[in-house]
Amino acid sequence: MPKSNASIDIESSDESKGKAPLIADGKEKKSGLKKVMGILDFVLRLAAIIAALVAAATMGTSDETQPFFTQFFQVQASYDDLPTFRFFVIAMAVLAGYLVLSLPFSVLTMLRPNIVILRILLFILDIVVLSLSTASAAAAAAIVYLAHSGNPNTNWQAICQQFGDFCQKVSGAVVASFVAVVFLMLMVLLSGFIFLKNAKK
């Protein structure tokens, strides 16, 4: 009987030794996955900053002057002639500023992924700036469409034939803004995925 008890103790100790590394490996994989997600979030923020700055700078420098009949009479097309384009520049500048300020917090959540409150705050603010950016990009896209095609029903003439450089710049700014919106959407989806992973624990 003592021999059988000793053999049982040896087997149980062996089983515990075999399970311990498995638990440790699982924790290491989870921590590694969180770090990868944190790095991806940081990279997406950097990419969105670049896209937002390009959109704001391109729209802010979009002006063109063309002569009207003679050189003494000139017609100018500029982004500040339209409130929609002014709103677009402000929204892209706010987006870029917010993302720059959020970079240190993104690094902090990457180094310490267990700080849930900070991640929730970033998630909420990301949704707010995503809504703002989407609204400004969609509004600017509608104006750009009218500039290219016009609207015969309201007698709005297309101006891109006369102001080609202006239309090219504003179109590029709108494309860059939608690129920033895509990066923001990926950031929000990534944050939602992280919350789901934490909820399953």
N, C-alpha and C positions, 0 to 999 in steps of 0.2 A: 504493500500500500504506500509506504513513503516514497518508493521509487516512482510509482505512477503519478503522485502529486508533483514530484520534482519535474517529471517530463511535461506535465501540463503547464507548469510555471514557465518552463523553457520555451514551449510553443507560444504561449501568450505573449511573452516578452519579444519573441521573434516577430509576431504579428504586429505588435505595437511599433517595433522598429521599422517595419515595412510600410506602415501607414503614415508615419511622421514625415518622411520625405515627400510623400504624395501631397499632404496638406500644405507643406512649405512650397512645393512647386506650384500649387494652385494659387497661393497668395502672390507668388512672384509673377505669375502670368497676369493676374488681375492688375497688379501695380504697374507692370509693363504696358498693359493695354491702356491704362489711364494716362501714362506718360506719352504714349503715342498719340492719343486723342488730344492731349494738351498741346503737343507740338503742332498737330494739324490745325488746331484752333488758332494758334499764334500765326502760322503761315497764312491761313485764310484772312486773318485781320490785316496782315501786311499787304496782301494782294488787293484787298478791298480798299485800303488806304491809297494805294497807287492808282487804282481805277477811279476813285472819287476825286483825287487831286487832278488827274488828267481831264476828267469831265468838267470840273469847275474852271480849270485854267483855260481849256479850249473854248468853253462857252464865254468866259469872261473876256477873251481877246477876239471874239468874233465880231468884227465890224468891217464894213466895206463901203467905199464912197464911189459913186458913178456919176459922170456928167449927165446933165439933163438938157438936151438940145445943144447947149454950148458949155464951154469950160467955166463960164461965170455962174451958171446955175448947176448945183450938184445935189444929188440925193444920197443920203447915207442910211445904211441898214446896220443896226447895232442891237446887241442882246438887251440893253436896258430900255429899248423902245417898247418892249413887251413885258408886262408884269409876270407872265408865266416863266419867261427865261430868267428874270431876276429871282423869282422864287426857286428856280432850279439851281442857280449858282449858290444861293444861301443854303439850300438843303444839302448840296454836295459838300460845301464847306463845313457845315455842322456835322455831317457824317464823317468826314476825314478827321475833324477835331476830336470827335467822340472816340473814334477807333484808336487814335494816337494815345489818348488818355487811358484807354482800356488795355493797352499793351502790358503795363506793369501788373495789372490785376490778372491778366491771362497767364503771365509768367508765374505769378503766385499760386494760381490754381493748378498750374502744371507741376510746381515743386511740392505743393501740399494739396493733393486732390481731395482730401477729406473736408476741406472748408466748403460746406454746402451752401451757406448763406451767400457767400461771395459769388458762387456760380449761379445761384438763383437770381441775384441782382443783375449780373451780366446778361442772363437769359432774357429778363424783362426789358432791359434797356436795348438789347439787340432787336427785339421785336418792335420796339417803338421807332428806332431809326430805320428799320426795314420798311415799316409802313410809310414813314416820311419820304424815304428814298424812292419807293415804288410810286407814290403819288406824284412826286416831282418829275420822275422819268416819264411816266405815262402822259402827264400834261404837256411836257415838252415834246414828246413824240407826236402828239396830236397837232401841235403848232407846226412842227417840221413837215408833217404830211400835207398840211394846208399850203405851206410855202412851196412844196414841190408840185402839188397837183391842183391847188386852188379849190374853189367851190362855185360852180356855175349857178347854182340855185340862189346863192346869196351875193353873187357878183364879186366874190373874192378872187382876185387874180393871183396866179402863181408868180412868185418873184424870183425863183431860182434861175430863170433864164437871164435875168439882168444882174443878179447878185450870186454868182456861182461860188465864189470863195466863201461868202458868208454861209450859204446853205451847206457847203461841204464841212465847215467847221462845226456848225450846230448839229449836223447829223452825226459827226464823229463824237461829239460830246454826249449825245443821247445814247449812242452805242456803248460808250465807256460807262455811262451811268447804269445801264442794264447789266453790264458785266459786274459792277459793284453789287448790284441787287442779287445777282446769282451767288456771289461769294457770301453775302449776308444770309441768304436762304440756307446755304450749306452750313454756315455757322450755327444757325438756329436748329437745324436738323441734327447736327452733331451734339448740341447741348441737350436736346430732347432724348437722343440715344443714350447719353451718359446718365440722365435722370432715370431712364428705364432700367439700365443696368444696376443702378444703385437701389432701385425699388425692389428688384428681384432678390436682393440679399436677405 
